[in-house]
Amino acid sequence: MSDACIHCGLCKEHCDFLKKYDLTIGDRDKLDALKYHCFLCGGCKTVCPVDIDGAEVVLALRTEGIRQNGGRPENLSDYPALLKKRNLLYRNNRHAKGESLVFFGCNFPAFYPKTTKYLVELFKEKGIPYSFDCCGKPLHDLGLMEDADFVIKRLENLIRKKGIREVIMVCPNCYYFLRDKVSVPVTTIYEKLGQMGIGLFGLSSGQFFLPCPDREEKKILQDIEGLSNTSLKELPFSMCCGLGGSAYSKERDLATGFAKQIKNLKGEDPLYVYCASCGGNLSRQGIRDVRHVLSELLGVCEAADFSHQTGNRMKMKWS
């Protein structure tokens, strides 16, 4: 794909990572040495005149690097938590039996435990069980395709064994990653709440910060706007929160810079997120009044608990 690059420089103009290293997405050899520095946000594709998907180019480089390195990243010490996603310590699927299943993913229960508990009880009343597990995307984004496939197959086996006919996704990353990889329909949590006719609270004035996977299609944003009967303006910022692509450990200065830009653009307005990773990271970076859409709609109004992620996940294992 990178061979089609005409080196016009538009991708570099719209990407702080490429700008920092004076690269275009077609500089394959130079990019290979920096493949774990890319945030995989997809911003380059939105401006590319020949429609090159830079995230796919970088993923291909990572995957080849993994293959050449015997199935593991070159620097294992940079990704200790992510490498454990294959066999998530806090995985809890023992309640997963029924026609529908709420799939919470990894980070929503970690950052928003009160809202998670509220949702568990809400869906329990409707006879809908839940799962705390990894979707496999963090492994996929590292280039660990075999490990990601292992996680996907584990979920598929659960679906078949328990007779599940629908998976309801709380996380936008899980939704986009799994919607074409499992054998049953995948629904967003907002679409499901609308179908169930549950009374929800409204959203006040503010701005939306769109997570990377929903920036192009905006499917989840549309579900939110339809459910909440509100249309808030989108923050005019095309990069990720700083956690995308597992690049934070390599490019902390860039990730911190993203947060500063977001803070300046946000001003005094509330900032609405619908990705728990975005909510937790931006709050950790000192941005005030970051609100998760789901928690607000449910009336829980919980701030991201970024200081107790491990403990919050541990509680979910025994819930």
C-alpha positions in Angstrom: 0.0 0.0 0.0 2.8 2.4 0.8 4.2 2.0 -2.7 1.3 4.1 -4.0 2.6 7.1 -2.0 3.2 10.2 -4.1 5.0 12.0 -1.2 2.8 15.0 -1.3 3.4 15.6 2.4 -0.3 16.0 3.4 -0.1 13.1 5.9 2.9 14.8 7.6 1.1 18.1 7.8 -1.8 16.4 9.7 0.3 14.0 11.9 2.5 15.1 14.8 4.3 11.8 14.7 5.2 12.0 11.0 6.1 15.7 11.4 8.4 15.0 14.3 10.5 12.5 12.3 10.1 14.3 8.9 8.4 11.3 7.3 5.6 10.5 4.9 3.6 7.3 5.1 5.5 6.1 2.0 8.9 6.2 3.7 8.7 2.5 4.4 12.2 1.8 5.5 12.4 4.8 7.9 8.9 4.1 9.2 9.9 0.5 9.9 12.3 1.6 12.5 9.6 3.7 14.2 6.7 1.4 13.8 5.8 1.4 17.5 5.9 5.2 17.7 2.7 5.5 15.6 -0.6 6.0 17.3 -2.6 4.2 14.6 -5.2 7.0 14.7 -6.0 6.9 11.0 -5.7 10.6 10.6 -3.3 10.2 7.6 -5.9 8.3 5.6 -8.4 11.1 5.9 -6.2 13.5 4.0 -4.3 11.1 1.6 -5.1 11.8 -2.0 -4.4 8.2 -3.0 -6.3 6.7 0.0 -3.4 5.0 1.7 -4.3 3.7 5.2 -1.2 4.5 7.2 -2.4 2.5 10.2 -2.6 -0.6 8.0 0.9 0.1 6.6 2.3 0.4 10.2 0.4 -2.7 11.3 1.9 -4.7 8.4 5.4 -3.6 9.5 4.7 -4.6 13.1 3.3 -7.9 12.0 6.4 -8.7 9.9 8.6 -7.6 12.7 6.9 -9.9 15.1 7.3 -12.8 12.6 11.0 -12.1 12.2 11.4 -11.9 16.0 9.9 -15.3 16.7 6.4 -14.2 17.6 7.0 -11.4 20.1 7.7 -7.6 20.0 11.4 -6.6 19.9 11.1 -4.8 23.3 8.9 -6.9 25.6 9.5 -4.7 28.6 7.6 -1.8 26.9 4.3 -3.8 26.9 4.0 -5.9 30.1 0.3 -5.2 30.7 -0.7 -5.6 27.0 1.0 -8.9 26.6 -1.1 -10.3 29.4 -4.3 -9.6 27.4 -4.1 -13.1 25.8 -5.0 -14.6 29.2 -6.5 -11.7 31.0 -6.1 -12.2 34.8 -9.4 -10.6 35.5 -11.5 -12.3 32.9 -15.0 -13.2 34.1 -17.3 -15.1 31.7 -19.1 -17.4 34.2 -22.4 -15.6 33.9 -22.4 -15.6 30.1 -25.4 -17.6 29.1 -28.4 -16.3 27.2 -29.5 -14.9 23.9 -27.7 -11.6 24.5 -24.4 -10.8 26.2 -23.1 -7.4 27.4 -19.4 -7.3 26.6 -17.6 -4.7 28.8 -14.1 -5.1 27.5 -11.0 -4.2 29.6 -11.0 -0.5 30.4 -14.6 0.5 31.0 -14.8 -1.6 34.2 -11.4 -0.3 35.3 -12.2 3.4 34.9 -15.9 3.5 35.5 -16.7 0.8 38.2 -19.9 2.4 39.6 -21.4 2.7 36.1 -20.4 -0.8 35.3 -22.1 -2.1 38.5 -25.2 -0.1 37.6 -25.3 -1.6 34.1 -24.8 -5.1 35.4 -27.8 -4.7 37.6 -29.9 -3.0 34.9 -29.3 -5.8 32.4 -29.7 -8.5 35.1 -33.3 -7.3 35.5 -33.8 -7.9 31.8 -32.2 -11.4 32.0 -29.1 -10.3 30.1 -25.7 -11.6 31.4 -22.3 -10.0 31.0 -18.6 -10.6 30.2 -15.5 -9.0 31.4 -12.8 -9.9 28.9 -10.4 -8.5 26.3 -11.5 -8.3 22.6 -8.0 -8.9 21.3 -7.5 -5.5 19.7 -4.5 -4.5 22.0 -2.7 -7.6 20.8 -3.7 -7.0 17.2 -2.4 -3.5 17.4 1.0 -4.7 18.6 1.2 -7.0 15.6 0.5 -10.1 17.6 -2.0 -11.5 15.2 -1.9 -15.1 16.4 -2.6 -14.0 20.0 -5.4 -11.8 18.8 -6.9 -14.6 16.9 -6.7 -16.8 20.0 -8.8 -14.3 22.0 -11.3 -14.0 19.2 -11.7 -17.7 18.9 -12.2 -18.0 22.7 -15.1 -15.5 22.5 -16.5 -17.3 19.5 -16.4 -20.6 21.4 -18.2 -18.9 24.3 -20.9 -17.6 21.9 -21.5 -21.1 20.5 -21.3 -23.0 23.7 -23.7 -20.7 25.6 -26.1 -20.1 22.7 -25.5 -16.4 22.5 -27.2 -14.7 19.6 -26.2 -11.1 20.1 -23.2 -9.3 21.7 -23.7 -5.8 23.1 -20.5 -3.7 23.1 -19.8 -1.1 25.7 -16.4 -0.1 24.2 -16.1 1.5 20.7 -12.8 -0.2 20.1 -14.4 -3.6 20.9 -17.3 -2.8 18.7 -15.3 -2.0 15.6 -12.8 -4.7 16.1 -15.2 -7.6 16.7 -18.3 -6.7 14.6 -17.0 -8.6 11.6 -15.1 -11.3 13.4 -17.8 -13.2 15.3 -20.7 -15.2 14.0 -23.5 -13.2 15.7 -24.7 -9.6 15.4 -22.7 -7.0 17.3 -24.7 -4.1 18.8 -23.6 -0.9 20.5 -24.7 -0.3 24.1 -26.5 2.8 23.0 -28.5 1.1 20.3 -29.5 -1.6 22.8 -30.6 0.9 25.4 -32.8 2.5 22.8 -34.4 -0.8 21.8 -35.1 -1.5 25.4 -36.9 1.8 25.9 -35.0 2.6 29.1 -35.5 6.2 30.4 -32.2 8.1 30.3 -30.9 11.4 31.4 -30.0 14.1 28.9 -26.6 15.6 28.1 -25.9 19.3 28.9 -24.0 21.6 26.7 -20.4 20.7 25.8 -18.3 19.0 23.1 -17.8 15.5 21.9 -14.3 14.0 21.7 -14.6 11.2 19.2 -12.5 8.0 19.7 -10.3 7.0 16.8 -12.3 4.0 15.6 -15.6 6.1 15.3 -14.2 9.2 13.6 -14.8 8.1 10.0 -18.1 6.2 10.2 -19.6 7.9 13.3 -22.0 5.0 13.8 -21.8 5.1 17.6 -22.0 8.9 17.7 -25.2 8.6 15.7 -26.6 6.1 18.1 -25.8 8.4 21.0 -27.4 11.4 19.4 -30.5 9.4 18.5 -30.8 8.1 22.1 -30.1 11.4 23.9 -32.0 13.7 21.5 -29.1 16.1 21.5 -26.5 17.2 19.1 -23.3 18.5 20.7 -20.5 19.9 18.5 -17.5 17.8 17.9 -14.1 18.9 19.2 -12.1 20.1 16.1 -9.2 17.8 16.7 -8.3 14.8 14.6 -5.7 13.0 16.7 -6.1 10.4 19.4 -6.1 10.8 23.1 -2.6 9.6 23.4 -3.1 5.9 24.1 -3.7 4.7 20.5 -1.5 2.2 18.9 0.4 1.4 22.1 2.6 4.3 21.2 2.5 6.1 24.6 5.6 4.4 26.0 7.6 5.5 23.0 6.1 9.0 22.4 5.1 10.4 25.8 5.9 13.9 24.7 3.6 13.7 21.7 0.8 12.1 23.9 1.1 14.9 26.4 1.0 17.4 23.6 -2.2 15.9 22.3 -3.8 16.4 25.8 -2.6 20.0 25.9 -4.2 20.7 22.5 -7.4 19.1 23.6 -7.4 21.1 26.8 -7.0 24.4 24.9 -9.7 23.6 22.4 -12.1 22.4 25.1 -12.1 25.6 27.0 -14.5 25.6 29.9 -17.1 23.4 28.3 -17.6 19.8 29.5 -15.9 17.3 27.3 -18.0 14.2 26.5 -16.2 10.9 25.6 -17.6 7.5 24.9 -14.3 5.6 25.1 -13.2 4.7 28.6 -9.6 4.8 27.6 -10.0 8.3 26.3 -11.9 9.4 29.4 -9.3 7.9 31.8 -6.3 9.1 30.0 -7.5 12.7 29.4 -8.6 12.9 33.1 -5.2 11.6 34.2 -3.6 14.3 32.0 -5.4 17.0 34.1 -8.2 17.9 31.8 -11.2 18.9 33.9 -14.9 18.0 33.4 -14.4 15.0 31.2 -17.7 13.1 31.2 -18.4 9.6 29.8 -21.6 9.7 27.8 -22.9 6.4 29.1 -22.4 7.3 32.8 -24.2 10.6 32.2 -27.1 9.1 30.3 -27.6 6.6 33.1 -27.5 9.3 35.7 -24.5 7.8 37.5 -22.3 10.8 36.5 -19.1 9.1 37.5 -15.7 10.6 36.9 -12.9 8.4 35.6 -11.2 6.5 38.4 -7.7 6.4 37.0 -6.0 5.7 40.3 -7.5 2.3 41.0 -7.6 0.5 37.7 -6.1 -2.8 38.9 -8.3 -2.9 42.0 -11.4 -2.1 40.0 -10.7 -4.9 37.5 -10.0 -7.4 40.3 -13.4 -6.7 41.7 -15.0 -7.5 38.4 -13.4 -11.0 38.4 -15.4 -12.0 41.5 -18.7 -10.1 40.7 
